[in-house]
Amino acid sequence: MKIYDIAVIGAGPAGCMAAIQGAQQGKNVILLEKNDQIGYKLSLTANRRCNLTNTATMDVFLEKFGRRGSFYRDAFSKFSNQDLMNFFKTHDLELTEEQEGRIFPITEKARSVVEVLEKVLNEEKVKLISNFRLKHLNKISHVFKLASTKGELVNAYKVIIATGGVTYGFTGSTGDGLTIAKFLGHNITDLKPGGVPLLVREEWIHQLKGVTLENVGLTIRHSGKKIDLPRGNLLLTHFGVSGPIILDMSHVIVGLMEKHGDLKLYIDFKPEIRKDALGIMLMEDFQEHPKKSLKNYLKHHLPNNLIIPILNTQSIDPQKKLNQITKKERLQLQDVLKSLPITLYGHLPMDKAMVTCGGVSKREIDPQTMESKLVKGLYFAGEIISGCGGRGGYNLQQAFSTGYVAGVSAAK
């Protein structure tokens, strides 16, 4: 039976890049994909627009991956964001930069990215086997034996597992690779959702689904500690909160909830002004417009459909004239405009998350090669590796970079 130099399991961004690099080193590469097409999950990212990477510096990239982000220094050095952009430009896909350095294909179609990968895999003569679901992987002597659920057998000297995590299960990310890695002796860290909306206890929030609070300040408090989140837009939903900042920081917040239980999230509607200055502004406005109703006045400070629900939480009559507002009520308004508290108590299920935070322990992977420290000739790439980064193209860059390193290393 034929023995391939490299077998890559999973044809997402990490697997495709690994297969391409292995083939470019002159190796005989087979790419095994669970679906009937490559890049299924990739084609859905960023509302099918595909935020490929980010123009951020190396330090920002490492910071986005948290406490053990330095694990990726070698991978990001060997195949940087600029290298990834050049790869696609070289293959005739122009890119465009958007807010906060996010990079998208100029076509605004994720499918364009997948088509480039398909084209290059074909040019490099990578053998693609679709509808191959891995059931078993073991190593006999110096050859890996891969068996599918249908009884198909593949032999290879090196294996790269790039099967992703357990989010977006309908795309094939159902944790198969994690099961195989565990069977081979690897430690799998706790699987947590990244890029996931959060649940809020206050029912009045649930009645405001679809409302976006623009450019608000956000702070989390727990156990006497304070964590300031980046300023940005907050989306209210029928179950809680979402939006760019929540999705970006959800893996951190979920970890805090698991440790401390319910958390208080404080919303600052006026982040550009200090609390004492806001108090002076309110006093001056109340004196200047004494006959204006509180409801109409607050249109200058709050989204219209938020005014009455928030005043209800403070038991303040929205029809009151400004000259009827007591000092106590004015101070309440000052507090609520600077730090409206809502209670976070959970998150949507894992299959609603964008990425999986958790996977094969980094301690068991060589960061310079992505090779397992436990099984020689076995490599990992992409989301299957423990941890996750923030939104903005960082996770896709991680997938392409680790795939690149795994492919080049396996070919040596």
HUWOCOR-V625429 format. One record per residue. RES is the residue in one small letter. SS is DSSP state (@ for helix, = for strand, . for the rest). Layout:
# HUWOCOR-V625429
res ss
RES SS
RES SS
This chain:
# HUWOCOR-V625429
res ss
m .
k .
i =
y =
d =
i =
a =
v =
i =
g .
a .
g .
p @
a @
g @
c @
m @
a @
a @
i @
q @
g @
a @
q @
q .
g .
k .
n .
v =
i =
l =
l =
e .
k .
n .
d .
q .
i .
g .
y .
k .
l @
s @
l @
t @
a @
n @
r @
r .
c .
n =
l =
t =
n =
t .
a .
t .
m @
d @
v @
f @
l @
e @
k @
f .
g @
r @
r @
g @
s @
f @
y @
r @
d @
a @
f @
s @
k @
f .
s .
n @
q @
d @
l @
m @
n @
f @
f @
k @
t @
h .
d .
l .
e .
l =
t =
e =
e .
q @
e @
g @
r =
i =
f =
p =
i .
t .
e .
k .
a @
r @
s @
v @
v @
e @
v @
l @
e @
k @
v @
l @
n @
e @
e .
k .
v .
k =
l =
i =
s .
n .
f .
r .
l =
k =
h =
l =
n =
k =
i =
s .
h .
v =
f =
k =
l =
a =
s =
t .
k .
g .
e .
l =
v =
n =
a =
y =
k =
v =
i =
i =
a .
t .
g .
g .
v .
t .
y .
g @
f @
t @
g .
s .
t .
g .
d @
g @
l @
t @
i @
a @
k @
f @
l .
g .
h .
n .
i =
t .
d .
l .
k =
p =
g =
g .
v .
p .
l =
l =
v =
r .
e .
e @
w @
i @
h @
q .
l .
k .
g .
v .
t =
l =
e =
n =
v =
g =
l =
t =
i =
r =
h =
s .
g .
k =
k =
i =
d =
l =
p =
r =
g =
n =
l =
l =
l =
t .
h .
f .
g =
v =
s =
g .
p @
i @
i @
l @
d @
m @
s @
h @
v @
i @
v @
g @
l @
m @
e @
k @
h @
g .
d .
l =
k =
l =
y =
i =
d =
f .
k .
p .
e .
i .
r .
k @
d @
a @
l @
g @
i @
m @
l @
m @
e @
d @
f @
q @
e @
h .
p .
k .
k .
s =
l @
k @
n @
y @
l @
k @
h @
h .
l .
p .
n @
n @
l @
i @
i @
p @
i @
l @
n @
t @
q .
s .
i .
d .
p .
q .
k .
k =
l @
n @
q @
i .
t .
k @
k @
e @
r @
l @
q @
l @
q @
d @
v @
l @
k @
s .
l =
p =
i =
t =
l =
y =
g =
h =
l .
p .
m @
d @
k @
a .
m .
v =
t =
c =
g .
g .
v =
s .
k @
r @
e @
i =
d .
p .
q .
t .
m .
e =
s =
k .
l .
v .
k .
g .
l =
y =
f =
a .
g @
e @
i @
i =
s .
g .
c .
g .
g .
r .
g .
g .
y @
n @
l @
q @
q @
a @
f @
s @
t @
g @
y @
v @
a @
g @
v @
s @
a @
a @
k .
